[in-house]
């Protein structure tokens, strides 16, 4: 059946209005507002606890080719040695001097006897790379650790995350509320180059839309999510969740661990703190593509129908408005053009707080349609990889920002 131009215009009008209504619903959904409120910030704690007040802590730092990063990040933990029973750096098949760098940084400091370096020269086929490194570090960290497991906490954190010098007191203050078994922090990603301006705000933005921090942190929420860069977990909760072996083949370890904790009856808190900063650089499209394609399939529940739905949603809600606005202008159709422009404007309003939070020029919020298109490509690539049976690997890049 051949469609008339009037019928096409009617279909496009309906589409434009539906997209505008969808964005209005997002705009007024308080759970999806940008979470800078105190309730989702580590500083929500009423006061700084005393060392050991809420339990003991061990730190596990998986590291691969991080000799350039550790001189900035590891001393932050060494200066907080009073808070920790043991700091374990897991050198996972590094080809640089990660192990010797970690030992050198601790040498002669009060924390020297608390630092343990574990070298991994092989891997287990059924384990994903990072989770296996976390497991090896965990085994070393808890060796000989007796006592009440409900007062024992394990902090898993990436080697390229620059913690504030009071990070452990902040984390333990949140733990001390007694409400949560897994506490995770989405760190502030680096956004200084053109590619980072275009892509990095989108990573935080889309994660927040998919897993609204307020919703994830609510006891009534059935789903679960965590930011893998900084995760503080109660030892008893980890035991009840089946230990790390329960997520041994997962690439999106943060979401996987949160799901395991939730299934076993635990509660998760997901927030952010601008003082936790990633030093990882993304100066080209490729590394961001790899980051998303590696984990999107798992984050979306390992369902191809969800991959398809997300790709179509990204194209419709983000790429659609400027294309529809152009069509409306060509056809001199005020309904199409007006609805499309409203949708585009509202999407930018929801995106702008993230852009400003990361220090990106505010005007680049108008590039959200292009950002949405590129993320649609990344998500589609994740599903395609799974169809091809390609196993995701832990990152090997050593690019870091040394100017913090």
PyMOL commands that set and color helices and strands:
alter all, ss='L'
color gray80, all
select helices_A, chain A and resi 5-27+30-32+38-40+42-44+67-78+81-83+98-106+112-114+129-141+149-151+167-175+194-210+213-216+235-240+244-247+253-263+285-299+304-331+334-357+362-388
alter helices_A, ss='H'
color red, helices_A
select strands_A, chain A and resi 56-63+84-92+115-120+152-157+161-162+182-188+230-234+268-278
alter strands_A, ss='S'
color yellow, strands_A
deselect
rebuild
show_as cartoon
